[in-house]
Amino acid sequence: MEKNYKRAKANIEEALNNYEVYIKQIFPALSEREKAKYWNTIKGDFEFYNTLAFSQLDDFKDLSSKVYDYQLLTKALLLSASIKVRERILNSTDESLKTSYNLWIEKKEQLTNALSMSVQQLADNGYDINLMTAEAEKLEREISQKSELFGQNFDNKKIKYTDVQKSIAKNEVAIEMVRYRHFDHTFTDSVVYVAVYVKNDNARPKAIILPDGHRMETRYFSNYKNSIVGQVQDRYSYKVFWEPIQKGIGTATTVYLSADGVYNQINLEAIPTPDGKYIIDNANIVLVSNTKDLYLNKIKKSTTASNTATMFGNPKFYLTASTGDIPALPGTEKEVEELQGLLKQRSYSTDEFVESTATEDRLKQLSSPKILHVATHGFYTPVAEQSELEQLTESEAAMADNPLLKTGLLLSGAGDIFNETKYNYNISSGILTAYEAMSLNLDQTDLVVLSACETGLGKIENGEGVYGLQRAFLVAGAKVLIMSMFKVDDEATQKLIVNFYRKWLTTNNLRQSFIDAKKELRVEYPAPYYWAPFMMIGQQ
């Protein structure tokens, strides 16, 4: 404000460098809730730095390199911290640490069950929710700290944009999407997006600024979604979301994109281009949580899982009621049968659970199949109004406030639960919430396919991605996840998924098989409505 920009730059960079030290030293001793609270406390300073870095002032020119490195440090910070803790524990030889971890998983399960109980039921069982929460969090802190000691040597290296550069081929591009609120004496409603990108050319990162972030997130996102769902021509999305980036990066065989904000909610591949095609025809876009994964995956030792596949389809949603609002999915049973035949031809050992056997308990008992395929309805409960929250019990309000408890997969008996409650999805077995999915054993799982509507939805946390099933399955260990962003056509979905598996099992090229299956589906179903909702994310 005093226009002493040199001093402002020195101060903010000193602060951000201190935060980097704090993240390494303090994060390990915090629970996930405390990590989220701490990150929310400091992330405004990183946004402030972005305002300075892209302000075109003489003292702040060419800071794209520092912005990129800060993105590598902080993008999906909470997600990567959760994955890291789990990986270290499971790779550890410390049996007491593993025992503590399993005990914590057990306590989390007890806590979610307790949250679904009435005041009388809590009293009858002698449960104190505050005490149970404190105990689980204390154990989590101890586990986080011990697992950090186990992984210290690996983490001492600071990953920089130059590491990402060396991890991609000459004709590839890595993009970190940066979303920040513009700072003018205080944070304003003005949102800015910047695509900071690197190529394998020894040059410093370059920035493409998209200044109209507010309209991108409101008017233009609504237009994008309405065009796909309503199957009408989309005149704006290419110009708004992709053309400036495409012009900036030029021709590339593969674009690795770490999304932020609204870019988590759109499928760039499905946006029509001026030549009458779609972006998928001209660009190979690979979604990653953070482009540092490109470097980490190169130096990680790969493990090979045995050829096992577990599939769920056509759950019997109503076990006590005769019928309800959730439609049955007989087509998904056919999907599972077709996939079983394909996989057995390739010497896979398969387990199939359909109708009344497609239960939540069965899913929780999984032990790292190479492939997990779940064909059912997904659901996402939007944020409750304040007036609605005030009418709930304390435990109901806690569940309604946690984004990971508001999204999940419907399994056998789910309809009966929905007939009873709008919040307590753990009153009986039947709904696997994202919170519970985080504890699944998927450490050797190469692919999770959620062949269901709205499985990609959740609460968008800027800089962290989607708090929902997407995040949960990555934390649980899945390397690659295929999910849907909104409601999908059953018949087209079945054809897309089966064709994808057929190609992948033949070529062993996961990403290309997914693209080719989409392109072939377009011949029969030209409108993107039929294939646009499906997206792939992970370590491809």
C-alpha positions as CSV (number, residue, x, y, z in Angstrom):
1,M,0.0,0.0,0.0
2,E,3.0,2.3,0.7
3,K,4.3,1.3,-2.8
4,N,7.6,0.2,-1.2
5,Y,7.5,-2.9,-3.4
6,K,11.1,-4.1,-2.8
7,R,10.5,-4.3,0.9
8,A,7.1,-5.9,0.4
9,K,8.7,-8.6,-1.8
10,A,11.5,-9.2,0.8
11,N,8.9,-9.5,3.6
12,I,6.5,-11.8,1.9
13,E,9.3,-14.1,0.6
14,E,10.7,-14.4,4.1
15,A,7.3,-15.3,5.4
16,L,6.7,-17.9,2.7
17,N,10.1,-19.5,3.3
18,N,9.3,-19.7,7.0
19,Y,6.0,-21.5,6.1
20,E,8.0,-24.0,4.0
21,V,10.0,-24.8,7.1
22,Y,6.9,-25.0,9.3
23,I,5.2,-27.3,6.8
24,K,8.1,-29.7,7.1
25,Q,8.5,-29.4,10.9
26,I,4.9,-28.9,12.2
27,F,2.7,-30.8,9.7
28,P,4.0,-34.2,10.8
29,A,2.7,-33.7,14.4
30,L,-0.8,-32.6,13.4
31,S,-4.1,-34.5,12.7
32,E,-5.7,-34.1,9.3
33,R,-8.2,-31.6,10.8
34,E,-5.4,-29.6,12.3
35,K,-3.5,-29.7,9.1
36,A,-6.5,-28.3,7.2
37,K,-6.9,-25.5,9.8
38,Y,-3.2,-24.6,9.7
39,W,-3.2,-24.5,5.9
40,N,-6.3,-22.3,5.8
41,T,-4.5,-19.9,8.2
42,I,-1.4,-19.4,5.9
43,K,-2.7,-19.9,2.4
44,G,-3.9,-16.3,2.1
45,D,-0.2,-15.2,2.1
46,F,0.5,-17.4,-0.9
47,E,-2.4,-15.8,-2.7
48,F,-1.1,-12.3,-1.8
49,Y,2.3,-13.3,-3.3
50,N,0.5,-14.4,-6.5
51,T,-1.1,-10.9,-6.7
52,L,2.4,-9.4,-6.6
53,A,4.0,-11.9,-8.9
54,F,1.5,-11.2,-11.7
55,S,0.9,-7.5,-11.1
56,Q,3.3,-6.4,-14.0
57,L,5.2,-4.1,-11.5
58,D,8.9,-3.5,-12.2
59,D,9.9,-5.0,-8.9
60,F,7.9,-8.2,-9.4
61,K,8.7,-9.2,-12.9
62,D,9.6,-12.8,-13.8
63,L,8.5,-14.5,-10.6
64,S,6.8,-17.4,-12.4
65,S,9.6,-19.8,-11.3
66,K,9.0,-19.0,-7.6
67,V,5.2,-19.3,-8.1
68,Y,5.7,-22.7,-9.7
69,D,7.9,-23.9,-6.9
70,Y,5.4,-22.7,-4.3
71,Q,2.7,-24.6,-6.1
72,L,4.8,-27.8,-6.0
73,L,5.1,-27.3,-2.2
74,T,1.5,-26.5,-1.5
75,K,-0.9,-27.8,-4.2
76,A,-2.9,-30.7,-2.9
77,L,-0.8,-30.4,0.3
78,L,-3.3,-32.1,2.5
79,L,-4.0,-34.9,0.0
80,S,-0.3,-35.7,-0.5
81,A,0.3,-35.6,3.3
82,S,-2.5,-38.2,3.8
83,I,-1.2,-40.4,1.0
84,K,2.4,-40.1,2.3
85,V,1.5,-41.1,5.9
86,R,-0.3,-44.2,4.7
87,E,2.4,-45.2,2.3
88,R,5.1,-44.9,5.0
89,I,3.2,-46.9,7.5
90,L,2.4,-49.7,5.1
91,N,6.1,-49.8,3.9
92,S,7.4,-49.7,7.4
93,T,8.8,-52.7,9.3
94,D,7.6,-51.2,12.6
95,E,4.8,-53.5,13.6
96,S,3.7,-51.3,16.6
97,L,3.2,-48.4,14.1
98,K,1.0,-50.6,11.9
99,T,-0.9,-51.8,15.0
100,S,-1.5,-48.1,16.0
101,Y,-2.6,-47.3,12.4
102,N,-5.2,-50.2,12.4
103,L,-6.4,-49.1,15.8
104,W,-6.9,-45.6,14.5
105,I,-8.9,-46.9,11.5
106,E,-11.1,-48.8,14.0
107,K,-11.6,-45.7,16.2
108,K,-12.6,-43.7,13.1
109,E,-15.2,-46.4,12.2
110,Q,-16.6,-46.3,15.8
111,L,-16.8,-42.5,15.6
112,T,-18.8,-42.5,12.4
113,N,-21.2,-45.0,13.9
114,A,-21.5,-43.0,17.1
115,L,-22.3,-39.8,15.0
116,S,-25.3,-41.6,13.6
117,M,-26.8,-42.4,17.0
118,S,-29.5,-40.6,18.9
119,V,-28.7,-39.0,22.3
120,Q,-30.4,-41.9,24.0
121,Q,-28.4,-44.5,22.0
122,L,-25.2,-42.7,22.9
123,A,-26.1,-42.8,26.6
124,D,-27.1,-46.5,26.4
125,N,-23.7,-47.4,24.8
126,G,-21.7,-45.1,27.1
127,Y,-20.4,-43.1,24.1
128,D,-19.0,-39.6,24.5
129,I,-18.5,-38.1,21.0
130,N,-16.1,-35.4,22.2
131,L,-13.9,-37.9,24.0
132,M,-14.0,-40.3,21.1
133,T,-13.0,-37.5,18.7
134,A,-10.1,-36.4,21.0
135,E,-8.8,-40.0,21.4
136,A,-8.9,-40.6,17.6
137,E,-7.1,-37.3,16.9
138,K,-4.4,-38.0,19.6
139,L,-3.7,-41.4,18.0
140,E,-3.6,-39.8,14.5
141,R,-1.0,-37.2,15.7
142,E,1.2,-39.9,17.1
143,I,0.9,-42.0,13.9
144,S,1.7,-38.9,11.7
145,Q,4.8,-38.1,13.7
146,K,6.1,-41.6,13.8
147,S,5.5,-42.1,10.0
148,E,7.4,-38.8,9.4
149,L,10.5,-40.0,11.2
150,F,10.3,-43.1,9.0
151,G,10.3,-41.1,5.8
152,Q,12.6,-38.2,6.7
153,N,15.5,-39.1,4.4
154,F,13.2,-39.3,1.4
155,D,11.6,-35.9,2.0
156,N,14.7,-33.8,2.6
157,K,14.9,-33.0,-1.1
158,K,13.0,-29.9,-2.1
159,I,11.3,-30.6,-5.5
160,K,11.6,-27.7,-7.9
161,Y,10.3,-26.9,-11.4
162,T,13.6,-28.1,-12.8
163,D,12.9,-31.6,-11.5
164,V,9.5,-31.5,-13.3
165,Q,11.2,-30.3,-16.5
166,K,13.6,-33.3,-16.5
167,S,10.7,-35.7,-15.9
168,I,8.8,-34.9,-19.1
169,A,9.7,-35.5,-22.7
170,K,10.8,-32.8,-25.2
171,N,7.4,-32.4,-26.7
172,E,5.4,-32.5,-23.5
173,V,4.1,-29.7,-21.2
174,A,3.4,-29.6,-17.5
175,I,0.9,-27.0,-16.3
176,E,0.1,-25.8,-12.7
177,M,-3.2,-24.0,-12.7
178,V,-3.1,-21.3,-10.0
179,R,-6.3,-19.7,-8.7
180,Y,-6.1,-16.7,-6.4
181,R,-8.2,-13.8,-5.1
182,H,-6.8,-10.5,-6.2
183,F,-5.5,-8.5,-3.2
184,D,-6.2,-4.7,-3.2
185,H,-5.8,-3.5,0.4
186,T,-7.8,-6.6,1.2
187,F,-8.8,-9.8,-0.7
188,T,-11.5,-8.9,-3.3
189,D,-14.1,-10.9,-5.1
190,S,-11.9,-10.6,-8.2
191,V,-10.6,-14.1,-9.0
192,V,-7.6,-14.7,-11.3
193,Y,-6.5,-17.9,-12.9
194,V,-2.9,-18.3,-14.2
195,A,-1.6,-21.3,-16.1
196,V,2.1,-21.6,-15.2
197,Y,3.8,-24.1,-17.4
198,V,7.2,-25.7,-18.1
199,K,8.7,-27.6,-21.0
200,N,11.8,-29.7,-21.2
201,D,13.8,-26.9,-22.7
202,N,15.8,-25.5,-19.7
203,A,13.7,-22.3,-19.9
204,R,12.1,-20.8,-16.8
205,P,8.3,-21.3,-16.3
206,K,6.0,-19.1,-18.3
207,A,2.6,-17.7,-17.2
208,I,-0.7,-17.4,-19.1
209,I,-3.0,-15.0,-17.2
210,L,-6.8,-15.6,-17.3
211,P,-8.1,-12.5,-15.4
212,D,-11.9,-13.0,-15.5
213,G,-12.0,-15.9,-12.9
214,H,-15.3,-14.8,-11.3
215,R,-17.2,-15.1,-14.6
216,M,-15.3,-18.4,-15.5
217,E,-16.7,-19.9,-12.2
218,T,-20.2,-18.6,-12.6
219,R,-21.6,-17.7,-16.0
220,Y,-19.2,-19.6,-18.2
221,F,-19.2,-22.8,-16.0
222,S,-23.0,-22.8,-16.0
223,N,-22.9,-22.4,-19.8
224,Y,-20.5,-25.3,-20.1
225,K,-22.6,-27.7,-17.9
226,N,-25.9,-26.6,-19.5
227,S,-24.5,-27.2,-23.0
228,I,-23.6,-30.8,-22.2
229,V,-26.6,-31.7,-20.1
230,G,-29.0,-29.9,-22.5
231,Q,-27.1,-31.1,-25.6
232,V,-26.9,-27.7,-27.1
233,Q,-24.0,-26.0,-28.9
234,D,-21.3,-24.6,-26.6
235,R,-20.1,-21.3,-28.1
236,Y,-18.0,-20.0,-25.2
237,S,-16.0,-22.7,-23.3
238,Y,-13.2,-23.1,-25.8
239,K,-12.4,-19.4,-26.0
240,V,-12.7,-19.0,-22.2
241,F,-11.1,-22.1,-20.7
242,W,-8.6,-23.4,-23.3
243,E,-7.8,-21.1,-26.2
244,P,-5.5,-18.8,-24.3
245,I,-3.6,-21.8,-22.8
246,Q,-3.4,-23.5,-26.2
247,K,-2.0,-20.4,-27.8
248,G,0.5,-20.0,-25.0
249,I,1.9,-23.5,-24.9
250,G,1.8,-24.3,-28.6
251,T,1.9,-27.8,-29.9
252,A,2.4,-30.6,-27.4
253,T,2.0,-34.4,-27.6
254,T,0.9,-34.6,-23.9
255,V,-0.3,-31.9,-21.5
256,Y,0.0,-32.8,-17.8
257,L,-2.4,-30.5,-16.0
258,S,-2.7,-30.0,-12.3
259,A,-6.1,-28.4,-12.0
260,D,-7.4,-25.8,-9.6
261,G,-10.8,-24.2,-8.9
262,V,-13.3,-24.5,-11.8
263,Y,-10.8,-26.6,-13.8
264,N,-11.7,-29.4,-11.3
265,Q,-15.3,-29.3,-12.5
266,I,-14.9,-29.3,-16.3
267,N,-13.7,-32.0,-18.7
268,L,-11.5,-30.0,-21.1
269,E,-11.5,-33.0,-23.5
270,A,-15.2,-32.6,-24.2
271,I,-15.1,-28.9,-25.1
272,P,-15.9,-28.3,-28.9
273,T,-13.2,-26.6,-31.0
274,P,-13.7,-24.0,-33.8
275,D,-12.9,-26.7,-36.4
276,G,-16.0,-28.7,-35.4
277,K,-14.0,-31.3,-33.4
278,Y,-13.3,-31.5,-29.7
279,I,-10.2,-30.8,-27.6
280,I,-9.7,-34.5,-27.2
281,D,-9.0,-34.7,-30.9
282,N,-6.1,-32.2,-30.8
283,A,-4.7,-32.5,-27.3
284,N,-3.8,-35.4,-24.9
285,I,-4.5,-33.9,-21.5
286,V,-3.5,-36.0,-18.4
287,L,-4.8,-34.8,-15.0
288,V,-2.5,-35.0,-12.0
289,S,-3.0,-33.7,-8.4
290,N,0.4,-31.9,-8.5
291,T,3.0,-31.9,-11.3
292,K,5.6,-32.9,-8.8
293,D,4.0,-36.4,-9.1
294,L,5.7,-36.7,-12.5
295,Y,9.1,-36.5,-10.8
296,L,8.1,-38.7,-7.8
297,N,6.7,-41.4,-10.0
298,K,9.9,-41.6,-11.9
299,I,12.0,-42.3,-8.8
300,K,9.5,-44.5,-7.0
301,K,10.0,-48.3,-7.1
302,S,7.1,-49.8,-9.0
303,T,5.3,-52.8,-7.5
304,T,3.3,-55.3,-9.5
305,A,0.0,-56.5,-8.2
306,S,-1.3,-60.0,-9.0
307,N,-4.1,-60.2,-11.7
308,T,-7.1,-59.9,-9.4
309,A,-10.3,-57.9,-10.0
310,T,-13.3,-57.2,-7.8
311,M,-16.5,-55.9,-9.2
312,F,-19.8,-54.6,-7.7
313,G,-22.9,-54.0,-9.7
314,N,-26.7,-53.7,-9.5
315,P,-27.0,-53.5,-5.7
316,K,-30.4,-54.3,-4.3
317,F,-31.1,-50.8,-2.9
318,Y,-34.3,-51.8,-1.0
319,L,-34.1,-54.7,1.4
320,T,-37.0,-53.8,3.7
321,A,-39.1,-51.4,1.6
322,S,-40.6,-52.7,-1.5
323,T,-39.6,-49.8,-3.6
324,G,-38.4,-46.1,-3.5
325,D,-36.9,-43.2,-5.4
326,I,-33.6,-44.9,-6.3
327,P,-34.0,-46.7,-9.7
328,A,-32.5,-50.2,-10.0
329,L,-29.5,-50.7,-12.3
330,P,-29.9,-54.0,-14.1
331,G,-27.6,-52.8,-16.9
332,T,-24.7,-52.7,-14.5
333,E,-25.1,-56.4,-13.7
334,K,-24.7,-57.1,-17.4
335,E,-21.7,-54.7,-17.4
336,V,-20.1,-56.8,-14.6
337,E,-20.8,-60.1,-16.4
338,E,-19.2,-58.8,-19.6
339,L,-16.1,-57.6,-17.8
340,Q,-15.8,-60.8,-15.9
341,G,-15.6,-62.7,-19.3
342,L,-13.0,-60.2,-20.6
343,L,-10.8,-60.5,-17.5
344,K,-11.0,-64.2,-17.3
345,Q,-9.7,-64.5,-20.9
346,R,-6.7,-62.6,-19.6
347,S,-6.2,-65.0,-16.7
348,Y,-7.6,-62.6,-14.0
349,S,-9.0,-64.1,-10.8
350,T,-12.3,-62.3,-10.4
351,D,-14.9,-61.7,-7.6
352,E,-18.3,-60.4,-8.5
353,F,-20.9,-59.0,-6.1
354,V,-24.4,-58.1,-7.4
355,E,-27.8,-57.5,-6.0
356,S,-28.0,-58.4,-2.3
357,T,-24.3,-59.4,-2.1
358,A,-23.1,-56.0,-3.4
359,T,-22.8,-54.7,0.2
360,E,-20.8,-52.0,2.0
361,D,-19.3,-54.6,4.3
362,R,-17.9,-56.6,1.3
363,L,-16.3,-53.5,-0.2
364,K,-14.7,-52.7,3.2
365,Q,-13.2,-56.2,3.3
366,L,-11.2,-55.7,0.1
367,S,-7.5,-56.5,0.1
368,S,-5.9,-54.6,-2.8
369,P,-7.3,-56.1,-6.0
370,K,-5.4,-54.9,-9.1
371,I,-8.8,-53.7,-10.4
372,L,-11.8,-52.4,-8.4
373,H,-14.9,-51.8,-10.5
374,V,-18.0,-50.4,-8.8
375,A,-21.1,-49.9,-11.0
376,T,-23.8,-48.2,-9.0
377,H,-25.2,-44.7,-8.1
378,G,-23.0,-42.1,-6.6
379,F,-24.5,-39.3,-4.6
380,Y,-23.5,-35.8,-3.4
381,T,-25.4,-33.8,-0.8
382,P,-24.9,-30.1,-1.3
383,V,-24.1,-27.8,1.6
384,A,-27.1,-27.4,4.0
385,E,-28.6,-24.0,4.6
386,Q,-27.8,-22.5,8.0
387,S,-31.5,-22.6,9.0
388,E,-31.5,-26.4,8.2
389,L,-28.4,-27.0,10.2
390,E,-29.9,-25.3,13.3
391,Q,-32.7,-27.9,13.3
392,L,-30.2,-30.8,13.5
393,T,-28.8,-32.6,16.5
394,E,-25.1,-31.9,17.3
395,S,-24.0,-35.2,15.7
396,E,-26.2,-34.7,12.6
397,A,-24.7,-31.1,12.2
398,A,-21.2,-32.5,12.4
399,M,-21.9,-35.0,9.6
400,A,-23.7,-32.5,7.5
401,D,-20.6,-30.2,7.8
402,N,-18.0,-32.8,6.7
403,P,-17.7,-32.9,2.9
404,L,-16.3,-36.5,3.1
405,L,-19.5,-37.6,4.8
406,K,-21.8,-36.0,2.2
407,T,-20.7,-38.0,-0.8
408,G,-20.5,-41.7,-1.4
409,L,-21.6,-44.9,-3.2
410,L,-25.0,-46.5,-2.9
411,L,-24.8,-50.3,-2.2
412,S,-27.2,-52.9,-1.0
413,G,-29.8,-51.4,1.4
414,A,-28.9,-47.8,0.6
415,G,-32.5,-47.0,-0.3
416,D,-33.7,-48.0,3.1
417,I,-31.2,-45.6,4.7
418,F,-32.4,-42.7,2.5
419,N,-36.0,-43.4,3.6
420,E,-34.9,-42.9,7.2
421,T,-32.4,-40.0,7.1
422,K,-30.9,-37.2,5.1
423,Y,-27.6,-37.1,7.1
424,N,-26.9,-40.2,9.1
425,Y,-25.6,-42.4,6.4
426,N,-24.1,-44.8,8.9
427,I,-27.2,-45.8,10.8
428,S,-26.9,-49.2,9.0
429,S,-24.8,-50.8,6.3
430,G,-25.6,-49.7,2.8
431,I,-23.8,-46.4,2.0
432,L,-20.0,-46.1,1.7
433,T,-19.1,-42.5,2.3
434,A,-15.9,-40.9,1.0
435,Y,-14.8,-40.7,4.7
436,E,-15.0,-44.5,5.0
437,A,-13.5,-45.0,1.5
438,M,-10.3,-43.4,2.6
439,S,-9.6,-46.4,4.9
440,L,-10.0,-49.0,2.2
441,N,-7.0,-51.3,1.5
442,L,-6.1,-50.4,-2.1
443,D,-2.3,-50.0,-1.8
444,Q,-1.6,-52.4,-4.7
445,T,-4.7,-51.3,-6.8
446,D,-3.7,-50.0,-10.2
447,L,-7.2,-48.9,-11.3
448,V,-10.5,-48.0,-9.7
449,V,-13.5,-47.5,-12.0
450,L,-16.5,-45.8,-10.5
451,S,-19.0,-46.5,-13.3
452,A,-21.7,-44.4,-11.7
453,C,-23.2,-41.0,-11.9
454,E,-21.8,-38.1,-9.9
455,T,-18.9,-40.0,-8.4
456,G,-16.5,-37.2,-9.3
457,L,-18.5,-34.6,-7.3
458,G,-17.7,-33.1,-3.9
459,K,-16.7,-29.9,-2.3
460,I,-14.2,-27.9,-4.3
461,E,-11.3,-26.7,-2.1
462,N,-9.1,-24.3,-4.0
463,G,-5.6,-25.7,-4.1
464,E,-6.8,-29.1,-2.9
465,G,-9.1,-30.4,-5.6
466,V,-12.4,-32.2,-4.9
467,Y,-13.2,-33.3,-1.3
468,G,-15.2,-36.4,-2.2
469,L,-14.8,-39.9,-3.6
470,Q,-12.0,-38.8,-5.9
471,R,-9.8,-37.8,-3.0
472,A,-10.8,-40.7,-0.8
473,F,-9.8,-43.4,-3.3
474,L,-6.5,-41.7,-4.0
475,V,-5.8,-41.6,-0.3
476,A,-6.7,-45.3,0.0
477,G,-3.9,-46.1,-2.4
478,A,-5.5,-46.3,-5.9
479,K,-3.0,-45.3,-8.6
480,V,-5.6,-44.3,-11.3
481,L,-9.2,-43.4,-10.9
482,I,-12.0,-43.1,-13.5
483,M,-15.2,-41.4,-12.3
484,S,-18.1,-39.3,-13.6
485,M,-18.8,-35.7,-12.9
486,F,-22.6,-35.8,-13.4
487,K,-25.5,-38.0,-14.5
488,V,-24.7,-40.4,-17.3
489,D,-26.6,-42.5,-19.9
490,D,-26.6,-46.1,-18.7
491,E,-26.3,-47.8,-22.1
492,A,-23.6,-45.5,-23.4
493,T,-21.7,-45.9,-20.1
494,Q,-21.8,-49.6,-20.4
495,K,-20.4,-49.5,-24.0
496,L,-17.7,-47.0,-23.1
497,I,-16.5,-48.9,-20.0
498,V,-16.5,-52.4,-21.6
499,N,-14.7,-51.0,-24.8
500,F,-12.1,-49.3,-22.6
501,Y,-11.3,-52.6,-20.7
502,R,-11.2,-54.5,-24.0
503,K,-8.6,-52.1,-25.4
504,W,-6.6,-51.7,-22.1
505,L,-6.3,-55.5,-21.6
506,T,-5.0,-55.8,-25.2
507,T,-2.6,-52.8,-25.3
508,N,-1.7,-52.3,-21.6
509,N,-1.9,-48.5,-22.4
510,L,-4.4,-47.1,-19.8
511,R,-4.6,-43.5,-21.0
512,Q,-4.8,-44.2,-24.7
513,S,-7.3,-46.9,-24.3
514,F,-9.6,-44.5,-22.4
515,I,-9.3,-41.8,-25.1
516,D,-9.8,-44.3,-28.0
517,A,-12.9,-45.7,-26.2
518,K,-14.4,-42.2,-25.9
519,K,-13.7,-41.4,-29.6
520,E,-15.3,-44.7,-30.8
521,L,-18.4,-44.0,-28.6
522,R,-18.8,-40.6,-30.3
523,V,-19.5,-42.4,-33.6
524,E,-22.6,-43.8,-32.1
525,Y,-23.4,-41.0,-29.7
526,P,-22.1,-37.7,-31.2
527,A,-23.2,-35.5,-28.3
528,P,-20.6,-35.1,-25.5
529,Y,-23.4,-35.6,-23.0
530,Y,-22.7,-39.4,-23.4
531,W,-19.0,-39.4,-22.7
532,A,-18.0,-36.0,-21.3
533,P,-18.8,-36.8,-17.7
534,F,-16.1,-39.5,-17.5
535,M,-12.7,-38.3,-16.4
536,M,-9.4,-40.0,-15.4
537,I,-7.0,-38.8,-12.7
538,G,-3.9,-40.3,-11.1
539,Q,-0.4,-41.6,-11.6
540,Q,-0.7,-42.5,-15.3
